[in-house]
Amino acid sequence: MISIIITAYKEPKTIGKAIEQILKNKIKGKFELIISAPDNETLNVARNYAKKDKRIRILKDEGKGKPSALNMIFKKAGGSILVLTDGDVFVSEKAIPLLLEKLENPSVGAVSGHPLSVNNRNTKLGYWSHLLTEMVHIWRKESKFISCSGYLYAIRKNLFKKMPEDTLSDDAYNSHTVKNKGYKIEYSENSFVYVKYPDNFSDWVNQKKRSAGGYNQIKYLFGGKDIDRSLTKESAGIFQVLKYPKTLKEFLWTIELTFARIYLWTLIFWDINIKKKDFKKVWVRIESTK
């Protein structure tokens, strides 16, 4: 059995499309679709779908954050394979079967989907989102070890390890758990998941600080081994980044992004290593992605 899990928080406007796109996937065998959120406005929309489809389960979490919610959901999920996604994104119609195909290989413990930006490339922040998703796509195709995208990934349930509740990146945590247990992580590049990224700089910083900071946190949780995201590793790909822009305007935006990433990693270093800020305090809700 497959358990497909949507975690959400105050996303009544997007949860419907997230559910509908998953149900368009032709999944072989039995599956359940679990929708979890702490707020009634999101769950009420999901309940309307559950009335029409018995495969849909509603689980209300306690509002202690995503790691706590996932720990609760995984205990109650009936599937041996777990597919995770979010309530503010939507998947392509073949995304899930393609993920599951990779898991037919018993040596594979997890599979990442392929995020694509729906933002307007003709704006600076929209261009940044397209550039960054393309660079991550290239990295996932070429790297020996990849971390799954939290927007869409699948994992064997028996490999899941209970997460600390202050975990910033559940995808990074689960990916490193899979690797440490000796399993491979594959990339399903045609398992598309469509994502709206921040459209203002403040939200961009907060979102990226949370995701990049999550990888910094992994160093503490897993003893600093084989962490796949850092300023040093990003710097190694600078020449590939500079090949991406198609116009002078995009080239100038690329230069700005380079300095923005340096600023971002400086903030992370300051918060975590100098101010010793609690990892949980790095989490900030990003409104412009909803």
C-alpha positions in Angstrom: 0.0 0.0 0.0 1.1 3.6 -0.7 0.5 6.5 1.6 0.5 9.9 -0.1 0.8 12.7 2.5 0.0 16.3 2.1 1.1 18.5 5.0 -0.4 22.0 5.0 -0.9 25.1 7.2 -3.5 27.8 6.4 -3.7 26.9 2.8 -7.5 26.6 2.0 -7.0 28.3 -1.4 -4.4 25.8 -2.7 -5.2 22.5 -0.9 -8.0 21.7 -3.4 -5.8 21.8 -6.4 -3.1 19.9 -4.6 -5.6 17.1 -3.9 -7.1 17.1 -7.4 -3.7 16.8 -9.1 -2.7 13.8 -6.9 -6.0 12.1 -7.7 -5.3 12.5 -11.5 -2.2 10.3 -11.1 -2.9 6.7 -12.2 -1.4 4.8 -9.3 -1.1 1.0 -9.5 -2.5 -0.8 -6.4 -4.0 0.5 -3.3 -3.3 3.9 -1.9 -4.5 6.4 0.7 -4.3 10.2 0.6 -3.6 11.7 4.0 -4.2 15.5 4.4 -2.8 16.9 7.7 -3.1 20.5 8.9 -3.6 22.2 12.3 -6.2 24.7 11.0 -9.8 24.1 10.3 -10.0 26.3 7.3 -7.7 24.0 5.4 -9.1 20.8 6.8 -12.7 21.9 6.0 -11.8 22.1 2.3 -10.1 18.7 2.5 -13.1 17.2 4.2 -15.3 18.1 1.3 -13.1 15.9 -0.9 -13.0 13.1 1.7 -16.8 12.9 1.6 -16.6 12.0 -2.1 -13.5 9.7 -2.0 -13.0 7.1 0.8 -9.2 6.9 0.0 -8.8 10.4 1.6 -8.0 10.6 5.3 -8.0 13.7 7.4 -5.6 14.1 10.3 -5.5 17.2 12.4 -2.0 17.9 13.9 -1.3 19.8 17.1 0.3 22.8 15.4 3.8 22.1 16.8 5.4 22.3 13.4 6.0 20.0 10.4 8.4 17.6 12.0 6.0 16.9 14.8 3.2 16.5 12.3 5.2 14.1 10.2 6.1 12.0 13.3 2.4 11.7 14.1 1.4 11.0 10.5 4.0 8.3 9.9 2.8 6.3 12.9 -0.8 6.3 11.4 0.1 5.8 7.8 -0.8 2.4 6.4 1.6 2.3 3.5 5.0 0.8 3.3 5.9 3.6 0.8 5.3 7.2 1.8 5.0 10.0 -0.8 5.3 13.5 0.7 4.2 16.8 -0.7 2.8 20.1 0.5 -0.6 21.9 0.4 0.6 24.9 -1.5 2.1 23.0 -4.5 0.7 20.7 -7.1 2.2 17.7 -9.0 2.1 16.6 -12.6 -0.3 13.8 -13.7 2.5 11.2 -13.9 4.6 12.4 -11.1 3.8 9.8 -8.5 3.9 6.6 -10.7 7.3 7.7 -11.9 8.5 8.1 -8.3 7.2 4.6 -7.4 9.0 3.0 -10.5 12.3 4.0 -9.0 11.5 2.3 -5.7 11.0 -1.0 -7.5 14.7 -1.3 -7.1 15.2 -2.7 -3.5 18.5 -0.8 -3.1 16.7 2.6 -3.5 15.4 4.0 -0.2 14.1 7.4 -1.4 13.3 9.2 -4.6 13.1 13.0 -5.2 10.7 14.8 -7.5 11.6 17.7 -9.8 10.4 21.2 -8.6 9.6 23.7 -11.3 8.9 27.4 -10.7 5.5 28.9 -11.7 6.8 32.5 -11.0 7.2 35.0 -13.8 10.7 34.8 -15.2 10.5 38.5 -16.3 10.7 39.7 -12.6 14.0 39.5 -10.6 12.7 37.2 -7.9 10.9 35.1 -10.5 14.1 34.8 -12.5 16.0 33.8 -9.4 13.5 31.0 -8.7 13.9 29.7 -12.3 17.7 29.8 -12.1 18.0 28.2 -8.7 15.5 25.4 -9.5 17.5 24.7 -12.8 20.8 24.6 -10.9 19.4 22.1 -8.4 18.0 20.0 -11.2 21.4 19.8 -12.8 23.0 19.0 -9.5 20.5 16.2 -8.8 21.2 14.7 -12.2 25.0 14.7 -11.7 25.6 14.2 -8.0 26.4 10.8 -6.4 24.3 11.8 -3.4 21.3 14.0 -3.5 18.9 15.3 -0.9 15.2 14.9 -1.8 13.1 17.9 -2.5 10.6 18.5 0.3 8.0 19.6 -2.3 7.8 16.0 -3.5 9.6 12.9 -2.5 9.0 9.2 -1.7 10.6 7.2 1.1 10.4 3.6 2.4 8.5 3.8 5.7 10.8 1.4 7.5 13.8 3.7 6.9 12.1 6.7 8.6 13.6 7.8 11.8 11.7 10.0 14.3 12.7 13.6 13.7 13.7 16.0 16.4 10.9 18.6 16.6 13.2 21.5 15.8 14.3 20.0 12.5 14.2 22.8 9.9 14.4 20.6 6.7 12.6 17.3 7.0 13.7 16.4 3.4 17.3 16.9 4.3 17.0 14.9 7.6 15.2 12.0 5.9 17.6 12.0 3.0 20.6 11.7 5.2 18.9 9.0 7.3 18.3 7.0 4.1 22.0 7.4 3.1 23.3 6.5 6.5 21.3 3.3 6.4 23.1 2.3 3.2 20.3 3.0 0.6 20.5 5.0 -2.6 18.5 8.1 -3.3 17.3 8.4 -6.9 16.0 11.4 -8.9 12.9 11.2 -10.9 13.4 14.2 -13.2 10.0 13.8 -14.9 8.1 13.8 -11.6 7.3 17.5 -11.8 6.0 19.5 -8.9 4.9 23.1 -9.5 6.0 25.6 -6.9 5.2 29.3 -6.3 8.4 30.9 -4.8 8.6 34.2 -2.8 8.0 37.4 -4.8 9.7 39.8 -2.4 13.2 39.9 -0.9 12.2 39.7 2.7 10.2 36.5 2.1 13.0 35.1 -0.1 15.6 35.6 2.7 13.4 34.0 5.3 12.6 31.0 3.1 16.1 30.4 2.0 17.5 31.0 5.5 15.2 28.2 6.7 16.1 25.8 3.9 19.8 26.5 3.8 19.9 26.8 7.6 18.4 23.3 7.7 21.4 21.9 5.9 23.6 23.7 8.4 21.6 22.0 11.2 22.2 18.6 9.6 25.9 19.0 10.5 24.9 18.9 14.1 22.4 16.1 13.8 24.6 13.8 11.7 28.1 14.7 12.9 29.1 17.0 10.0 29.5 14.2 7.4 28.8 14.7 3.7 26.6 17.7 3.9 25.5 18.5 0.4 24.7 22.2 0.6 27.0 25.0 1.8 28.4 28.3 0.5 31.6 26.5 -0.5 29.7 24.0 -2.6 27.5 26.6 -4.1 30.6 28.7 -5.1 32.0 25.7 -7.0 29.0 26.0 -9.5 29.4 29.7 -10.1 30.5 29.2 -13.8 27.5 27.1 -14.5 25.3 29.8 -13.0 26.8 32.5 -15.2 25.9 30.5 -18.3 22.1 30.5 -17.4 21.1 34.2 -18.2 19.8 34.9 -21.7 19.9 38.7 -21.6 21.9 41.5 -20.1 19.1 42.1 -17.6 19.2 38.5 -16.5 23.0 38.6 -16.3 22.8 41.6 -13.9 20.1 39.8 -11.8 22.4 36.8 -11.7 25.2 38.9 -10.2 22.7 40.3 -7.7 21.7 36.8 -6.8 25.3 35.8 -6.2 25.7 38.6 -3.6 22.3 37.7 -2.1 23.4 34.1 -1.5 26.6 35.4 0.2 24.5 37.6 2.4 22.2 34.7 3.1 25.0 32.3 4.2 26.4 35.2 6.3 23.1 35.6 8.1 22.9 31.8 8.7 26.5 31.8 10.1 25.7 34.8 12.4 22.4 33.4 13.7 23.6 29.8 14.3 27.3 30.2 15.2 27.6 33.7 16.7 24.2 34.5 18.2 23.6 30.8 19.0 19.9 31.2 17.9 17.6 28.3 18.5 17.1 26.5 15.2 13.3 26.6 15.7 13.4 30.4 15.7 14.7 30.4 12.1 11.3 29.1 10.9 9.1 31.9 9.5 5.9 31.5 7.6 6.3 32.7 4.0 3.0 34.4 2.9 3.9 35.3 -0.7 4.2 31.6 -1.7 0.6 30.9 -0.9 
